[in-house]
Amino acid sequence: MADSKEKLFSDFSPVSTEQWMEKVTADLKGADFEKKLVWKTNEGFKVKPFYRMEDLEGLKTTDALPGEFPYLRGTKKNNNEWFVRQEIKVECPKEANAKALDILNKGIDSLSFHVKASDLNAEYIETLLKDICAECVELNFATCQGHVVELANLLVAYFQKKDYDLTKLQGSINYDYFDKMLAKGKEKGDMVQTAKALIEATAQLPKYRVLNVNALTLNNAGAYISQELGYALAWGNEYMTQLTEAGLPAALVAKKIKFNFGISSNYFLEIAKFRAARMLWANIVASYNPECLRDCENKGPKGECRCAAKMRIHAETSTFNLTLFDAHVNLLRTQTEAMSAALGGVDSMTVVPFDKTYETPDDFSERLARNQQLLLKEESHFDKVIDPAAGSYYIENLTVSIAKQAWELFLSVEEKGGFYAAVKAGTVQAAVNESNKARHKAVAQRREILLGTNQFPNFNEKAGDKRPVEAKCCCGGHDTCEKDVATLNFDRAASEFEALRLETEASGKRPKAFMLTIGNLAMRQARAQYSCNFLACAGYEVVDNLGFETVEAGVEAAMAAKADIVVICSSDDEYAQYAIPAFNALNGRALFIVAGNPECAEELKAAGIENFIHVRVNVLETLKEFNAKLLK
């Protein structure tokens, strides 16, 4: 077989990069290669249209092996298993326990309980965990940050009472001093004192991670990938620095840190992010020369403990790009996100239910979310192959590019005093909020696409009783809280388009947009389709047409249809002939729009035509202006 393959490929002469470039240049017919085909990411680095073997030269990533330092290719050697996790907000421990037992029979092997601090006691824990085998599943807990030590002591006592082998239990307690500062603007307690007490309380649970880096918060606030990773590294390093200075062993601290990342819809970059994250974190931990806590075969050249350098990653699909309208498209977004995380080698994953933006997820949406991961495991076998991206010219280069960007940000934060100082000064919040603002602008201009929201909306969908569920301040309000530091902005990418469409629906008047199609067949059809999609983003009713012989006939038909908007759709050359007569025939009886940006635009404006829609306009701002005119 090998011989036949060699004969097959020997029939084709190798093609050099120079030859490929000559062909590409010829096909571009004079267009600039950089401007036409090279993509500049939000992170600031360039992505080429094609990569070749020579692009791997000098990249250290290809020297890595699965399960070996620096863990770029994953921390596992034999499989790509990950825990399928579901969140449970506990209102009643008995009901939460019943739900947990039910979903454990439906593919879940990791539970995350969000418990109220005021309810914590031994009986509460016993009720919550009744009949759940703690050695069989990963158990994660979150509560008020001031009560995490109390929770840890209750859990250890419960596990001892049940006679579990505590060294085998896997899970986490979500203590994160900095997350509350970023999300709520609150700084409470003594991080070092609480962290030390928490580590001591869970000393008998060596596989429990209790110091959390909730970079998911940055992701949900609209951070770019390199920001999420760079700040996450600084976040984790802040724990390492402060706690080792307080006298704790570096290996112990590192083994108690858990990273919780978000997953955006940038498929290949997210795969690269997780690979880069493990590599960079491993090198950060190694710089502390962690001594092995017990006999360990995985020692580095200086005797340092390399097990401590393994990054423990939980990944959760992003809420920043979820939408209220056409919400089932969220399933497509979260599915590709889950694929990225699985291929990137995470340790556990939560898929957010598709309806989370506008209601408390029900049994059906939670089932869909579970099954999205189970499809990847049971039908696609993503859990069988470790790091399938390895050796990909493209992904290996993305891994290095993201690593460089994130590392530069990490060093910048460290040079200015570390992550705590950056959060206290508000520089992290300012940088991420600026990214949030930039991404909203990109969505408004359709440079970042949200299907069903700013592009290809469902023309006839109505929100009905659906309203966005947004993040609230710690005291239940939005602006009434006193804040110790600046906070992140969690406005989703779709929020402004949703507000616009909800405004249209609430007005009780749904404007009707009529396509006056005339002239060149191909151009009028293309522009009518573009205009229908454009205007439907505001919830307008759109009426397309096959074409009219004269503009007068088109205007007459529009008035008969009781149109509020008339959009003339033709070719650039023909607008000089049709636009002004159509505008005059309409005589102010409806809003008049030209679909396109023809050379004669100034002439048309001089005749009184004000509205033009095309690929260079800000879709959101244009539709806001239309709403202001039409919904009076």
C-alpha positions in Angstrom: 0.0 0.0 0.0 2.8 2.4 0.9 4.5 1.7 -2.4 1.4 2.4 -4.4 1.0 5.7 -2.5 4.6 6.7 -3.4 4.0 5.8 -7.0 0.8 7.9 -7.0 2.4 11.0 -5.6 5.5 10.6 -7.8 3.3 11.3 -10.8 2.9 14.9 -9.5 5.8 17.3 -9.5 6.1 19.4 -6.3 4.7 22.9 -6.5 6.7 25.6 -4.7 5.3 28.5 -2.7 6.6 30.8 -5.4 4.6 29.0 -8.0 1.5 29.2 -5.9 2.0 32.9 -5.4 2.5 33.4 -9.1 -0.8 31.7 -9.8 -2.6 33.7 -7.0 -1.2 36.9 -8.3 -2.3 36.2 -11.8 -5.8 35.3 -10.6 -6.0 38.5 -8.6 -5.6 40.5 -11.9 -3.7 43.3 -10.3 -5.6 43.4 -6.9 -3.4 43.8 -3.8 -2.7 40.4 -2.3 -2.5 41.8 1.3 -5.7 43.7 1.1 -7.7 41.1 -0.8 -6.7 37.8 0.8 -4.7 38.4 4.0 -7.1 38.6 7.0 -6.2 40.7 10.1 -7.7 39.3 13.2 -9.2 41.3 16.1 -6.1 40.3 18.0 -4.0 42.2 15.6 -2.0 39.5 13.8 -2.4 38.6 10.2 -3.7 35.3 8.8 -2.5 34.2 5.4 -4.9 32.6 2.9 -2.8 29.4 2.7 0.0 27.8 4.7 2.6 25.3 3.7 5.1 22.9 5.4 7.8 25.5 5.4 5.5 27.7 7.7 6.2 25.1 10.5 9.9 25.7 10.4 11.2 27.0 13.7 7.9 26.4 15.5 8.5 24.6 18.8 4.9 23.5 18.9 5.5 20.5 16.7 8.0 19.1 19.1 5.4 18.6 21.8 3.7 15.3 22.6 0.4 14.6 24.3 0.6 14.4 28.1 4.1 15.9 28.2 5.5 19.2 29.3 4.6 22.0 28.3 1.2 20.3 27.6 0.5 22.2 24.5 -1.0 19.0 23.0 -3.0 18.3 26.1 -2.5 16.8 29.6 -3.8 13.4 28.6 -2.0 10.6 26.9 -4.6 7.8 26.3 -7.8 9.6 25.3 -9.4 13.0 24.9 -12.1 12.5 27.6 -13.8 15.5 29.2 -16.5 15.9 31.8 -20.0 16.9 30.5 -21.1 19.4 33.1 -24.5 21.0 33.9 -25.2 23.9 36.2 -27.8 23.7 38.9 -28.9 26.8 40.8 -30.1 25.4 44.2 -33.3 26.9 45.5 -34.4 23.7 47.4 -31.7 21.1 48.1 -34.2 18.2 47.8 -35.4 19.4 44.4 -31.8 20.0 43.3 -30.8 16.5 44.4 -33.7 15.0 42.4 -32.7 17.0 39.3 -29.1 15.9 39.7 -29.9 12.3 40.0 -32.1 12.5 36.9 -29.5 14.2 34.7 -26.8 11.8 35.9 -28.8 9.1 34.0 -28.9 11.3 30.9 -25.2 11.7 30.1 -24.0 14.2 32.7 -20.9 13.3 34.7 -20.1 16.7 36.2 -22.4 18.7 38.4 -22.1 22.4 39.4 -24.2 23.4 42.3 -24.8 27.1 43.0 -25.8 27.2 46.7 -27.0 30.0 49.0 -24.6 30.7 51.8 -27.4 31.4 54.2 -28.6 27.8 53.8 -25.3 26.1 54.5 -25.2 23.4 57.1 -24.4 19.7 57.4 -28.1 18.6 56.8 -28.3 20.8 53.7 -25.2 19.1 52.2 -26.5 15.7 53.0 -29.8 16.4 51.3 -28.2 18.0 48.3 -25.7 15.1 47.7 -28.0 12.2 48.8 -27.4 9.0 46.6 -24.8 10.9 44.4 -21.6 8.9 44.2 -18.9 11.5 44.7 -16.2 9.0 43.4 -18.1 8.6 40.1 -18.7 12.2 39.1 -17.0 15.5 39.3 -18.7 17.8 41.8 -18.3 21.6 41.6 -19.7 24.2 44.1 -20.2 27.9 44.1 -21.4 30.1 46.9 -20.9 33.6 48.4 -17.2 34.2 48.4 -17.2 34.9 52.2 -18.5 31.4 52.9 -16.2 29.2 50.8 -14.2 27.9 53.7 -17.3 27.0 55.6 -18.6 25.1 52.5 -15.2 23.3 52.1 -15.3 22.2 55.7 -18.9 20.9 55.3 -17.9 19.0 52.2 -14.9 17.3 53.7 -16.9 16.3 56.8 -19.6 14.9 54.5 -17.2 12.9 52.4 -15.4 11.5 55.5 -18.8 10.5 56.9 -19.6 8.6 53.7 -16.2 6.9 53.9 -15.0 8.0 50.5 -11.4 7.8 49.4 -10.8 11.6 49.5 -7.7 11.3 47.3 -9.9 10.1 44.4 -12.6 12.8 44.5 -12.6 15.3 41.7 -14.2 18.7 41.8 -13.9 22.4 42.6 -15.0 25.2 44.8 -15.4 28.4 42.9 -13.4 30.9 45.0 -12.3 33.9 42.9 -11.3 37.1 44.6 -10.9 39.1 41.4 -14.1 38.0 39.5 -16.4 39.9 41.8 -14.2 43.0 41.4 -14.5 42.7 37.6 -18.2 41.9 37.4 -19.7 43.7 40.5 -17.1 46.3 41.4 -16.8 44.8 44.9 -13.6 44.1 46.8 -14.2 42.2 49.9 -12.1 40.2 52.4 -8.5 39.2 52.4 -7.6 37.1 49.4 -4.4 35.5 50.9 -6.0 34.7 54.2 -9.1 33.1 52.6 -7.1 31.3 50.0 -4.8 29.8 52.6 -7.7 28.7 54.8 -9.4 27.2 51.8 -6.4 25.3 50.7 -5.9 24.0 54.2 -9.6 23.0 54.5 -9.3 21.0 51.3 -5.9 19.5 52.0 -7.4 16.0 52.1 -9.0 16.6 48.7 -5.8 16.8 46.5 -7.9 16.8 43.2 -10.2 19.6 44.3 -9.3 22.9 42.7 -10.4 25.9 44.8 -8.6 29.0 43.4 -10.4 30.0 40.2 -9.5 32.1 37.2 -12.9 33.0 35.7 -11.8 34.2 32.4 -15.2 33.3 31.2 -16.3 36.6 32.7 -14.0 38.4 30.2 -15.3 36.4 27.3 -18.9 37.2 28.2 -18.0 40.8 28.3 -16.8 40.7 24.7 -13.0 40.4 25.2 -10.9 39.3 22.3 -9.3 35.9 22.5 -5.8 37.2 23.2 -7.2 39.5 25.9 -9.0 36.6 27.6 -5.9 34.5 27.5 -3.4 37.2 28.5 -5.4 38.4 31.4 -6.2 34.8 32.5 -2.4 34.1 32.7 -1.9 37.2 34.8 -4.9 36.3 36.9 -3.5 32.9 37.7 0.0 34.3 38.3 -1.4 36.7 40.9 -2.5 33.7 42.9 0.9 32.1 42.5 2.8 35.3 43.4 0.8 36.3 46.5 0.4 32.8 47.9 4.0 31.7 47.4 5.2 35.0 49.0 2.8 34.1 51.9 4.8 30.8 52.4 2.8 28.2 50.5 4.6 25.8 48.2 4.4 26.7 44.5 3.3 23.1 43.5 0.5 23.2 46.1 -0.8 26.5 44.8 -0.6 25.6 41.2 -2.5 22.3 41.8 -5.3 24.3 43.4 -5.9 26.7 40.5 -8.6 26.1 37.9 -9.1 28.1 34.7 -12.6 28.7 33.5 -12.5 29.9 29.9 -15.3 31.0 27.6 -15.6 29.8 24.0 -16.3 32.2 21.2 -17.5 31.2 17.8 -14.1 31.8 16.1 -13.6 28.1 15.5 -9.9 27.7 14.7 -8.7 30.5 16.9 -10.4 28.9 19.9 -8.7 25.6 19.3 -5.4 27.4 19.1 -6.3 29.4 22.3 -6.6 26.3 24.5 -3.4 24.8 23.1 -1.5 28.1 23.7 -3.0 28.4 27.2 -1.6 25.2 28.4 1.9 25.9 27.0 2.1 29.4 28.5 0.8 28.4 31.9 3.1 25.4 32.1 6.1 27.7 31.5 4.8 30.3 34.1 4.5 27.6 36.8 7.8 26.1 35.9 9.4 29.5 36.5 8.5 29.0 40.2 10.6 25.8 40.3 7.8 23.9 42.2 9.1 21.1 44.3 7.2 17.8 44.2 4.8 17.4 47.2 5.3 13.7 47.2 7.2 11.1 45.1 6.7 12.1 41.5 8.0 10.6 38.3 7.3 13.7 36.2 10.2 15.8 37.2 12.0 18.4 35.1 15.7 18.8 34.5 16.0 20.8 37.7 13.9 18.4 39.7 10.8 20.6 39.5 7.4 19.1 39.6 5.9 19.1 36.1 2.6 17.7 37.3 2.0 21.1 38.9 2.3 22.8 35.6 -0.7 21.1 34.1 -3.5 23.6 33.5 -6.9 22.4 34.5 -9.4 23.9 32.1 -13.2 24.2 32.3 -14.8 25.7 29.2 -18.2 27.3 28.8 -19.9 28.5 25.6 -20.1 32.3 25.4 -23.2 34.3 26.2 -21.8 37.4 24.4 -23.0 36.2 21.0 -26.3 34.6 22.0 -29.5 36.2 20.6 -33.1 36.6 21.6 -34.4 36.7 18.0 -34.0 33.5 15.9 -32.8 32.0 19.1 -32.4 28.5 17.7 -29.4 29.7 15.8 -27.8 29.8 19.2 -27.6 26.0 18.9 -25.4 26.3 15.9 -23.1 28.8 17.7 -22.8 26.7 20.8 -22.2 23.5 18.8 -19.2 24.9 16.9 -17.9 26.4 20.2 -18.2 23.0 21.9 -16.3 21.4 19.0 -13.5 23.9 19.4 -13.2 23.2 23.1 -13.3 19.5 22.6 -10.7 19.5 19.9 -8.6 21.9 22.0 -8.5 19.3 24.8 -10.4 20.9 27.7 -11.0 18.9 30.9 -14.7 19.7 31.3 -17.4 21.7 29.5 -20.7 23.4 29.9 -22.9 24.2 26.9 -25.2 27.1 27.7 -28.9 26.4 26.8 -30.0 28.3 23.7 -32.8 30.2 25.5 -30.7 31.6 28.4 -30.9 35.1 27.0 -34.6 35.5 27.6 -35.8 33.0 30.2 -34.7 30.4 32.7 -33.8 27.4 30.7 -36.4 24.6 30.8 -36.0 20.8 30.7 -36.1 20.8 26.9 -33.3 23.4 26.3 -31.2 21.8 29.0 -31.6 18.5 27.3 -30.5 19.9 24.0 -27.4 21.5 25.6 -26.5 18.1 27.1 -27.0 16.3 23.9 -24.8 18.8 22.0 -21.8 17.4 23.9 -23.0 13.8 23.8 -23.2 14.0 20.0 -19.5 15.0 20.0 -18.6 12.1 22.2 -21.0 9.2 21.3 -21.5 9.9 17.5 -18.4 11.9 16.5 -15.9 10.3 18.8 -14.1 13.6 19.7 -13.2 11.9 23.0 -11.1 9.3 21.3 -8.4 11.4 19.5 -5.9 13.6 21.3 -5.1 16.9 19.7 -6.2 16.2 16.1 -5.1 19.7 15.2 -1.4 18.9 15.7 0.7 19.4 12.6 -1.9 21.6 10.9 0.1 24.3 9.2 -2.7 26.8 9.9 -3.5 25.9 13.5 0.1 25.6 14.6 0.7 29.1 13.3 -2.4 30.4 14.9 -1.3 28.8 18.2 2.0 30.6 18.1 0.4 33.9 17.0 -2.1 33.9 19.8 0.5 32.8 22.3 2.7 35.8 21.3 -0.2 38.2 21.7 -1.3 36.8 25.0 2.2 36.7 26.3 2.9 40.3 25.5 -0.3 41.3 27.3 0.7 39.1 30.3 4.2 40.8 30.5 2.6 44.2 30.2 0.3 43.5 33.2 3.2 42.1 35.2 5.4 45.0 34.5 2.8 47.4 35.9 2.4 45.5 39.2 0.4 42.4 38.4 -3.3 41.5 37.9 -4.6 42.8 41.2 -3.1 46.2 40.5 -4.5 46.3 37.0 -8.0 45.4 38.2 -7.8 47.9 41.0 -6.7 50.6 38.6 -9.5 49.6 36.1 -7.1 49.0 33.2 -8.4 45.5 32.6 -12.0 46.7 32.6 -11.2 49.6 30.4 -9.4 47.4 27.8 -12.2 44.8 27.7 -15.0 47.4 27.6 -13.2 49.0 24.7 -13.3 45.7 22.9 -16.9 45.3 23.8 -17.6 48.7 22.2 -15.5 47.9 19.1 -17.4 44.6 18.6 -20.8 46.3 19.0 -19.7 48.7 16.3 -18.5 45.8 14.1 -22.0 44.2 14.6 -23.7 47.5 13.7 -21.7 47.7 10.5 -22.1 43.9 9.8 -18.3 43.4 9.9 -19.2 40.8 12.6 -22.2 38.8 11.7 -24.9 37.5 13.9 -27.2 35.4 11.8 -30.9 36.1 12.4 -30.1 39.4 14.1 -28.0 41.8 11.9 -28.1 39.5 8.8 -30.7 37.2 7.3 -33.4 37.8 10.1 -36.6 35.8 10.3 -38.9 38.3 8.5 -42.0 37.3 10.4 -40.7 36.5 13.9 -42.2 38.3 16.8 -40.7 38.4 20.3 -44.1 38.3 22.1 -43.4 38.1 25.8 -39.7 37.4 25.3 -37.4 40.0 26.9 -33.7 39.9 27.4 -32.4 38.7 30.7 -29.3 40.9 31.4 -26.7 40.9 34.1 -27.8 42.9 37.2 -25.8 44.7 39.9 -25.1 42.8 43.1 -27.9 44.7 44.9 -30.5 43.9 42.2 -30.3 47.3 40.5 -28.2 48.6 37.7 -26.7 52.0 38.8 -27.5 52.2 42.5 -24.6 50.1 43.8 -21.5 51.8 45.3 -18.5 50.3 43.5 -15.0 49.9 44.8 -13.6 49.6 41.2 -14.8 49.9 37.6 -16.8 47.0 36.2 -17.1 45.2 32.9 -19.9 45.9 30.4 -21.9 42.7 29.7 -24.1 44.0 26.9 -24.4 41.1 24.4 -23.4 41.7 20.8 -27.1 41.5 19.7 -28.5 43.8 22.4 -28.8 47.0 20.4 -30.4 45.3 17.4 -32.8 43.5 19.8 -33.8 46.8 21.4 -34.4 48.3 18.0 -36.7 45.4 16.9 -38.5 45.3 20.3 -39.1 49.0 19.9 -40.7 48.4 16.5 -42.9 45.6 17.9 -43.9 47.6 21.0 -45.0 50.6 18.9 -47.9 48.7 17.5 -47.1 49.9 14.1 -45.1 47.7 11.8 -43.7 49.7 8.9 -44.1 48.2 5.5 -41.2 48.4 3.1 -42.0 48.0 -0.6 -39.3 47.0 -3.2 -39.6 49.1 -6.3 -37.6 46.8 -8.6 -36.9 48.1 -12.1 -34.2 47.9 -14.8 -31.3 45.4 -14.9 -32.7 42.1 -13.8 -29.7 40.7 -11.9 -29.0 44.0 -10.0 -32.6 44.7 -9.1 -33.0 41.2 -7.6 -29.8 41.3 -5.7 -30.5 44.8 -4.3 -34.1 43.8 -3.4 -32.8 40.8 -1.4 -30.2 43.0 0.3 -32.7 45.6 1.2 -35.3 43.1 2.5 -32.7 41.6 4.8 -31.5 45.1 5.8 -34.9 46.5 6.8 -36.2 43.2 8.3 -33.5 43.6 11.0 -35.6 46.3 12.5 -38.7 44.1 12.3 -40.3 45.8 9.3 -42.6 44.0 6.9 -40.9 43.7 3.5 -42.6 43.2 0.2 -40.4 42.1 -2.7 -41.5 42.3 -6.4 -40.6 40.8 -9.7 -40.2 44.2 -11.4 -42.0 47.2 -12.9 -42.0 48.6 -16.4 -42.1 52.2 -15.1 -41.4 54.0 -11.8 -44.9 55.4 -11.9 -46.3 51.9 -11.9 -44.1 50.9 -9.0 -45.1 53.9 -6.9 -48.8 53.3 -7.7 -48.4 49.6 -6.5 -46.5 50.7 -3.4 -49.3 53.1 -2.4 -51.9 50.5 -3.1 -50.0 48.2 -0.7 -50.0 51.0 1.9 -46.2 51.1 2.0 -44.4 53.2 4.6 -41.1 52.8 2.8 -40.3 52.6 -0.9 -36.9 51.2 -1.9 -35.9 51.6 -5.4 -33.7 48.7 -6.5 -31.8 48.9 -9.8 -28.3 49.2 -11.2 -25.9 52.1 -10.4 -26.1 53.2 -14.1 -29.8 53.3 -14.1 -30.4 55.2 -10.9 -29.7 58.4 -12.8 -32.7 57.6 -15.0 -35.1 56.1 -12.4 -34.4 57.5 -8.9 -35.5 61.1 -9.2 -38.7 60.4 -11.2 -39.6 57.8 -8.6 -38.9 60.2 -5.8 -41.0 62.9 -7.4 -43.8 60.5 -8.2 -43.9 59.4 -4.5 -44.1 63.0 -3.5 -43.4 62.4 0.2 -46.1 59.9 0.8 -43.6 57.4 2.1 -39.9 57.2 3.1 -37.8 56.9 -0.1 -34.6 54.8 -0.1 -32.1 54.1 -2.8 -30.5 50.7 -2.6 -26.9 51.3 -3.4 -24.3 54.0 -3.5 -24.2 55.1 -7.2 -21.8 57.6 -8.7 -24.7 59.9 -9.2 -25.5 60.0 -5.5 -24.6 63.7 -5.1 -27.0 64.5 -7.9 -29.7 62.5 -6.2 -29.1 64.2 -2.9 -29.3 67.6 -4.6 -32.8 66.5 -5.8 -33.8 65.9 -2.2 -33.1 62.1 -1.8 -31.6 61.6 1.6 -31.6 57.8 2.3 -29.2 55.3 0.8 -28.5 51.8 2.1 -25.4 49.8 1.1 -22.5 47.8 2.5 -20.7 50.8 3.8 -23.4 52.3 6.0 -23.9 51.6 9.7 -26.9 49.3 9.6 -27.9 49.9 13.2 -27.6 53.7 13.2 -29.5 53.8 9.8 -32.3 51.7 11.2 -32.5 53.8 14.3 -32.9 56.9 12.1 -35.7 55.2 10.2 -37.4 54.2 13.4 -37.3 57.8 14.6 -39.1 58.9 11.4 -41.6 56.0 11.1 -42.7 55.3 14.7 -43.7 58.9 15.6 
